[in-house]
Amino acid sequence: MHARPSDRFVLRVSILGADGQPIRTVADDLVWPRHPRVSPDGKRLALTVGGGNGGSVWTYDLTGAAQPLNLTSAPGRSGELPVWRPDGSQIALMWRGPEWSMASVPTDGSTLNPTLTVENTNESFPQAWSTDGKVLLYQVMNITGGTDLMAFDPTSKKSEPWLQTNFTTAVRSSTRRDRR
């Protein structure tokens, strides 16, 4: 994938050959495309498109055989940070409307109403699915300003800490030592 700026965050997304030259344009004139993720089978690309306070998550067929599909086009809604489920059937994402939450949407576009996974997560970001698709890891900002990883089980709808850290304290401690 190659994104080349043209004007005011309007970009072209292309597939490049081994020589670095574009083979095929996947999408043209996209406003502020970001967070690209290739599907597990390597045939589709999911990315966030659009500016402002959130964007829309689109999928693009990398072979050019299918039209792009907006997975978050419900009025007053937006999506960010797509993460493919290993079987390619769903994408986990940050979902806004009216508040930020984490959700999953089917990649076939069969519904504009995502399944909420974790509600009210202003500071939570989906990261990766387990290889069997049974657990979604997501990043969350903790109350001390550090970052933790949580494991979400879609079957039980429960989250558990996977990795808890407190980097803020460590940074403050090293900063104090440097000032002596």
C-alpha positions in Angstrom: 0.0 0.0 0.0 1.2 3.5 -0.8 -0.5 6.7 0.1 0.7 9.8 -1.8 -0.3 13.2 -0.6 -1.8 15.6 -3.2 -3.6 18.4 -1.4 -5.1 18.9 2.1 -5.0 15.3 3.3 -6.6 14.0 0.1 -4.6 10.9 -0.8 -4.4 8.0 -3.3 -4.0 4.4 -2.0 -2.1 2.1 -4.4 -0.5 -1.3 -4.4 3.2 -1.1 -5.1 5.4 -3.7 -6.8 8.8 -4.9 -5.5 10.4 -2.0 -7.5 8.3 0.6 -5.5 6.2 1.5 -8.6 2.4 1.5 -8.3 0.8 -1.6 -9.8 -2.8 -0.6 -9.3 -4.7 2.2 -7.5 -7.0 0.9 -4.8 -8.7 4.2 -4.1 -8.3 7.8 -5.2 -9.2 11.1 -3.7 -9.6 9.8 -0.1 -9.9 12.5 2.6 -7.4 11.7 5.4 -7.2 7.9 5.1 -5.6 6.3 8.2 -5.4 3.1 10.2 -5.0 0.7 7.2 -5.4 -3.0 8.0 -5.2 -5.8 5.4 -7.7 -8.7 5.8 -6.4 -12.0 7.0 -6.8 -13.5 3.5 -4.9 -10.5 2.0 -7.7 -9.7 -0.4 -9.3 -6.6 1.3 -8.1 -3.4 3.0 -10.0 -1.7 5.8 -9.2 1.9 6.7 -10.7 4.9 8.3 -11.6 7.7 5.8 -12.7 11.3 6.6 -11.7 14.1 8.9 -13.3 15.9 11.8 -14.3 14.1 14.9 -14.2 10.6 13.6 -14.5 9.1 10.2 -16.0 6.1 8.4 -14.5 2.6 8.2 -14.4 1.4 4.6 -13.3 -1.9 3.0 -11.7 -2.0 -0.4 -11.2 -5.1 -2.6 -7.5 -5.2 -3.4 -8.2 -7.2 -6.6 -10.6 -4.5 -7.9 -13.4 -7.0 -8.3 -15.8 -5.4 -5.8 -16.9 -1.9 -5.0 -15.7 -0.2 -1.8 -18.1 -0.7 1.2 -18.8 1.8 4.0 -19.3 -0.2 7.2 -20.1 2.8 9.4 -22.4 4.9 7.3 -25.3 5.3 9.7 -26.4 8.9 10.2 -24.6 10.6 13.1 -22.2 7.7 13.6 -18.5 7.3 12.9 -15.9 4.6 13.2 -12.1 4.4 13.7 -9.3 1.9 14.1 -10.5 -1.2 12.3 -9.2 -4.6 13.4 -10.0 -7.7 11.3 -11.3 -10.8 13.0 -9.1 -13.8 11.9 -11.8 -15.4 9.8 -12.5 -12.0 8.1 -16.2 -12.0 9.0 -16.1 -9.0 11.3 -14.1 -5.9 12.1 -13.7 -4.5 15.6 -13.6 -0.7 15.8 -14.1 2.4 17.8 -17.7 3.4 17.3 -19.2 6.8 17.9 -22.8 7.6 18.3 -23.6 9.4 20.6 -20.6 8.4 22.8 -17.5 6.4 21.9 -17.7 2.7 22.4 -16.0 -0.4 20.9 -18.1 -2.5 18.5 -17.9 -5.1 15.8 -19.5 -5.0 12.4 -19.9 -7.7 9.8 -17.6 -7.1 6.8 -20.3 -7.9 4.3 -22.1 -4.7 5.1 -25.3 -6.5 6.2 -26.0 -4.1 9.0 -25.2 -0.6 10.0 -26.0 -1.3 13.6 -22.8 -2.7 15.1 -22.7 -5.1 18.1 -21.4 -3.1 21.0 -18.6 -4.8 22.8 -17.3 -2.3 25.4 -19.4 0.8 26.1 -18.2 4.3 27.0 -14.6 3.8 26.1 -13.3 7.3 25.3 -9.8 6.1 26.0 -10.0 2.5 24.6 -8.6 1.3 21.3 -9.0 -2.1 19.6 -5.6 -3.7 18.9 -5.8 -7.3 17.8 -7.9 -10.5 17.9 -6.5 -13.8 19.1 -5.7 -16.2 16.3 -8.9 -18.2 17.1 -11.1 -15.0 17.1 -12.3 -15.7 20.7 -10.6 -12.7 22.4 -10.2 -9.1 21.4 -7.3 -7.2 22.9 -7.8 -3.5 23.4 -5.7 -0.7 24.9 -7.2 1.4 27.7 -5.8 4.5 29.4 -5.8 3.9 33.2 -6.5 6.5 35.9 -2.8 7.2 36.4 -2.3 8.0 32.7 -0.6 4.7 32.0 -1.7 2.2 29.3 -3.2 -1.3 30.0 -4.2 -4.1 27.7 -7.6 -5.7 28.3 -8.9 -9.0 26.9 -12.5 -9.0 25.8 -14.5 -12.2 25.4 -17.4 -11.6 22.9 -19.3 -14.7 24.2 -19.4 -13.6 27.9 -19.2 -9.9 27.1 -16.6 -9.5 29.8 -13.2 -7.9 29.9 -10.2 -8.9 32.0 -6.8 -7.3 32.4 -4.2 -8.9 30.2 -1.3 -6.5 30.9 -1.4 -3.7 33.5 1.3 -1.1 33.6 2.1 2.2 35.3 4.5 3.9 33.0 3.6 7.3 34.3 5.2 6.6 37.7 8.4 5.2 36.0 8.7 8.2 33.7 8.2 10.6 36.6 10.8 8.8 38.7 13.4 8.8 36.0 12.7 12.5 35.3 13.3 13.4 38.9 16.6 11.5 39.0 17.7 13.4 35.9 17.1 16.8 37.6 19.4 16.1 40.5 
